[in-house]
Amino acid sequence: MANISNDDLKWLLELLGQENLAEIEITVAGDSVLVKSPCAAAPVAAQPMAMFAGGAPAAAPVEAEIGERLLSPMSGIFYRASSPDNPVFVEPGDGVHVGDTIGLIEAMKLYNEVTSHLNGRIVKFLVENEAHVEADQALVLIERFHQ
């Protein structure tokens, strides 16, 4: 795999998602890599798989994003709960509906709710609790409920 790097694999995974492709196969100097998208029936935790010709795994799995990004409406400090003593608003795996509170952003001593923009399921948080976030930074991935 001297000719195909992990960065190359990450780029292929991004391309796979952006172009909505089922798979991509490339060959570079005798190294062949097949990258497949998870099938529609696969569980949400499924990740694309990169394989060398012959079926051996190409490298450590590269994590693919499944879901839509919820972006921060402003800069500030992101909190997953209303106070350290209270439970978090949502956990990965929880269902959410439009308008449900996902977290809070503190900006200039004011707390602003971050709410879901769609009906779906929380896949994962992309930022840590109490992290400084910028406006339009992705905070969480939400998989849209299919109707």
N, C-alpha and C positions, 0 to 999 in steps of 0.2 A: 504494500500500500504506500510505497514511497512516493508515488506520483499522484495519489488522490488523498488530500488532507481532510481532517475533520472540518475545516472551514469550507472546503468544497462540498462535503456532505450536508453541512448546514445550509449552504446556498441552494443545493438541490432540493432540500426539504421545503425551503421557503418558496422556491419556484413551483414545486408541486402544489402547494396550497394556493399561491397567487393565481396560477393558471387553471386550477381545479382539475388537475390531471389524476388519473388512476395510478400511473407509474411512470418512471423515467429510468432509462438504462443508458449508461455511458461506458465507453472503453477508452482508456488512456494508457498508451505504452504497454499493452498486454493486460493491464488491470481492468476488470469489468465490474461495474457496480449497478445493481438494480435497486431502485428505491420505490417502494409501493406505499400508497395511501391506505389507511384503514378502510375496510369496506363499510358500507352503510349499516350493516347488521352487527358490526363489531361493537363491543362495549366502549363507552366513552374513554376509558383509560387506555385503549389501544393506541399504539404509537406507530408511525410509519417505520418500516424496517428496511435497512440497507443491507444488501447481501452481495458478496463477491460471487462471481461465477463459480459454480461447484457447491453453493449452499452454505459456505462458512460465513458467519457474521463479519461484516466489514470493520466495525469498530464499536466502541461503547455506544449505546443507544443515544441518539440525539433527540432531545425532547421536542415534540411538535406541539404547537398551540392548537387546542381544540376549543372552540367557542369564540364569542365576540368580546372584544375589550370594552370595559367600562372605563371611561377616561375621567380624570380629575377635573372638576369644573374650575379649580383655582389652585394657586400655590398655598402651601401651609403644611401643618402636621396632620398626618392621617391616623385616625384612631378607629379600631374595630369595635369598641364598646363605648358607652356613654361615660363610664368611669372605670377605674381599675377594679372596683368591687363588683361591677355588674358583668353579666355574661356578654360575650360578643354578640353582635346583631345577627350574623350568619356565619356558618361554617361551610367549608367545601362539602358539596353533596346536598346542601339544603336547596329547596325550591324557593324561587322568588317571583314576584309579580311586579309589573310596572308600578313604580312609586314606593316599593319596599325599601327601607333603610338598609344600606350595606355597611355604612361607616359614617364617620364625621371628619371634617377637616377644620382644624383650628387656624384661623387667620385673624390677626390683630385682636386677639382675645374674644373673638366671636366663633361659635361652633356652627358649622353649616353641614346639613345632612347631605350625604351622597346617596342617591337613590337609584334603583334599578331602572334601566331604560327599556327593558323587555321582560317577558315572561320566560323563565328558564330555570336552570340549575347552576349553582356556583361550582365551577370547575376548580379554580384555585386563585389564591391571592398572589399578585405579582409584586406587592410591596409588603414590608413588615409593619406591624403595629408600631405606632409612634415614629414612623419614618417621615422625613421631609419629602414632600412631593411637589412637582411643578404642575402648572396648568397643562391640561391635555396629556398628562402622563397616564399610561395604562395602570389601573389599580387592581383589577380583577378580571378573570375570564368567566363569562356566563354562556353556557350552552343553551341556545334557544329551544323552547318546547316546540315540537313539531305537531302540527294539527292535521 
